[in-house]
Amino acid sequence: MTTHRITTTLSSPDATTDLARALAPALTPGDVLLLEGGIGAGKTHFARSLIQSLQDPPEDVPSPTFTLVQVYDTPAGEVWHTDLYRLGSADDCVELGLTDAFETAICLVEWPDKLEELTPQDALHLTFSDSYQDDRRDLTVTWSAPRWTKLMTGLMS
C-alpha cells in the first residue's frame, strides 16, 4: 500500500482551527484520526475545533487527559476524543472500548503510539510540531487509504 505525505505550516491557532473545520464535514463513522506531537503541539486545539464544528450548537470540549475518553453525539455521528498518554499498554485501549469505536464512531486519538498493533491501517495520521516561530505549527499528514487522497490534497494544496 502506498503511503502519501503532505507537509505544511499552520501560521496560527486560527489556521489550525480552519483546517479542522474544513476536514470535519467529510468525516463519517469509522474514520480515525491519529493526532501525534509533543505536549503543546496543537493536537487538542485541532481536536476541539473539529468537534465543535460538528456540534449543533457548539459545546465546551475539554481535554480528555484525565478522563481518557470524551464522547460527543453530533449530527455526523458519535465522536470519540481520546488521550492515551497515561495508558500502559494496548490492552488498556481495548478495555476503553476504543477498538469497537474505530468501527462505529469518528475517532480522534491523541498519543496514538499507545495503540501499538491496534492502530487502524486506514487511519489518517496528523503530526503536529512546534515551528519555534510565534504560534506557528508544522503539520505532516500521512495516509495510505485511498479515501484520504483526494480530500487531503484538496484541503492542503
C-alpha positions as CSV (number, residue, x, y, z in Angstrom):
1,M,0.0,0.0,0.0
2,T,1.4,3.4,-1.0
3,T,1.9,6.0,1.8
4,H,1.1,9.6,0.9
5,R,2.5,12.6,2.8
6,I,1.8,16.3,2.8
7,T,3.6,18.8,5.0
8,T,2.5,22.4,5.6
9,T,2.9,25.2,8.2
10,L,-0.1,26.3,10.1
11,S,0.5,30.0,10.6
12,S,-1.6,30.5,13.7
13,P,-4.1,28.7,16.0
14,D,-6.8,30.1,13.7
15,A,-5.2,28.3,10.7
16,T,-5.3,25.1,12.8
17,T,-9.0,25.7,13.5
18,D,-9.7,26.4,9.8
19,L,-8.1,23.1,8.8
20,A,-10.1,21.2,11.4
21,R,-13.3,22.9,10.4
22,A,-12.6,22.1,6.7
23,L,-11.9,18.5,7.4
24,A,-14.8,17.8,9.7
25,P,-17.7,17.7,7.2
26,A,-16.0,15.0,5.3
27,L,-15.7,12.6,8.3
28,T,-18.0,9.7,8.8
29,P,-18.3,7.0,11.4
30,G,-15.3,4.6,11.1
31,D,-12.8,7.4,10.3
32,V,-9.9,7.5,12.7
33,L,-7.5,10.5,13.0
34,L,-4.3,9.9,14.9
35,L,-3.0,13.1,16.4
36,E,0.7,13.0,17.1
37,G,3.1,15.5,18.5
38,G,4.6,16.7,21.8
39,I,2.8,18.5,24.6
40,G,1.6,21.8,23.4
41,A,2.0,21.0,19.7
42,G,-1.7,21.7,18.8
43,K,-3.3,18.2,19.0
44,T,-6.1,19.2,21.5
45,H,-6.7,22.5,19.8
46,F,-7.2,20.7,16.5
47,A,-9.5,18.1,18.0
48,R,-11.5,20.7,19.9
49,S,-12.0,22.8,16.8
50,L,-13.1,19.8,14.8
51,I,-15.5,18.5,17.4
52,Q,-17.1,21.9,17.9
53,S,-17.6,22.4,14.2
54,L,-19.6,19.1,14.2
55,Q,-21.8,20.1,17.2
56,D,-25.0,22.0,16.8
57,P,-24.7,24.1,18.9
58,P,-21.0,24.0,19.7
59,E,-20.4,23.0,23.4
60,D,-17.4,23.0,25.6
61,V,-14.8,20.4,24.6
62,P,-12.4,19.7,27.5
63,S,-9.2,17.8,27.0
64,P,-9.6,14.1,27.8
65,T,-6.2,13.9,29.5
66,F,-7.7,12.8,32.8
67,T,-10.9,11.1,31.6
68,L,-9.1,9.3,28.8
69,V,-12.2,9.4,26.6
70,Q,-14.8,12.1,25.9
71,V,-17.8,11.0,23.7
72,Y,-19.9,13.5,21.8
73,D,-23.2,13.0,19.9
74,T,-23.2,15.1,16.8
75,P,-25.3,15.2,13.6
76,A,-22.4,13.5,11.8
77,G,-22.4,10.6,14.3
78,E,-20.7,9.8,17.6
79,V,-17.3,11.3,18.0
80,W,-14.7,9.8,20.4
81,H,-11.9,12.1,21.6
82,T,-9.2,10.1,23.4
83,D,-5.9,10.9,25.1
84,L,-3.9,7.7,25.6
85,Y,-0.9,9.4,27.2
86,R,-1.5,7.8,30.6
87,L,-2.2,4.3,29.4
88,G,0.2,1.5,30.0
89,S,-0.5,-0.8,27.0
90,A,-2.6,-1.5,24.0
91,D,-4.8,-3.8,26.2
92,D,-6.0,-0.7,28.1
93,C,-7.3,0.7,24.7
94,V,-9.4,-2.4,24.3
95,E,-10.8,-2.1,27.8
96,L,-11.8,1.5,27.0
97,G,-13.9,0.2,24.0
98,L,-11.7,2.1,21.6
99,T,-11.3,-0.7,19.1
100,D,-15.1,-1.0,18.8
101,A,-15.4,2.8,18.4
102,F,-13.0,2.6,15.5
103,E,-15.8,0.9,13.5
104,T,-18.8,2.9,14.7
105,A,-17.6,6.4,15.5
106,I,-15.4,9.2,14.3
107,C,-12.3,8.8,16.5
108,L,-9.7,11.4,17.3
109,V,-6.8,9.8,19.1
110,E,-4.0,11.8,20.9
111,W,-0.8,9.9,21.7
112,P,-1.7,7.0,19.3
113,D,1.6,5.3,19.8
114,K,0.0,3.6,22.8
115,L,-2.3,1.7,20.3
116,E,0.7,-0.4,19.1
117,E,-0.7,-3.2,16.9
118,L,-4.2,-1.9,17.3
119,T,-3.5,1.1,15.1
120,P,-6.1,1.1,12.2
121,Q,-4.4,0.8,8.8
122,D,-6.8,3.2,7.2
123,A,-6.2,6.0,9.8
124,L,-5.2,9.5,8.9
125,H,-2.0,10.5,10.7
126,L,-1.6,14.2,11.7
127,T,1.8,15.0,13.2
128,F,2.0,18.5,14.8
129,S,5.3,20.1,15.8
130,D,6.2,23.5,17.1
131,S,8.0,25.5,14.5
132,Y,9.5,27.7,17.2
133,Q,8.1,30.8,15.4
134,D,5.4,32.6,17.3
135,D,2.2,30.4,17.2
136,R,3.1,28.5,14.0
137,R,2.9,24.8,13.9
138,D,4.3,22.4,11.3
139,L,1.9,19.7,10.3
140,T,2.7,16.5,8.4
141,V,-0.3,14.4,7.3
142,T,0.3,10.8,6.2
143,W,-2.1,8.1,5.0
144,S,-2.3,5.0,2.9
145,A,-6.0,4.5,2.5
146,P,-7.2,5.9,-0.9
147,R,-10.2,7.5,0.8
148,W,-7.9,10.3,2.1
149,T,-6.0,11.2,-1.1
150,K,-8.5,13.5,-2.8
151,L,-9.7,15.0,0.4
152,M,-6.3,15.9,1.8
153,T,-4.8,17.1,-1.4
154,G,-7.8,19.3,-1.9
155,L,-7.6,20.7,1.7
156,M,-3.9,21.2,1.9
157,S,-2.9,22.4,-1.6
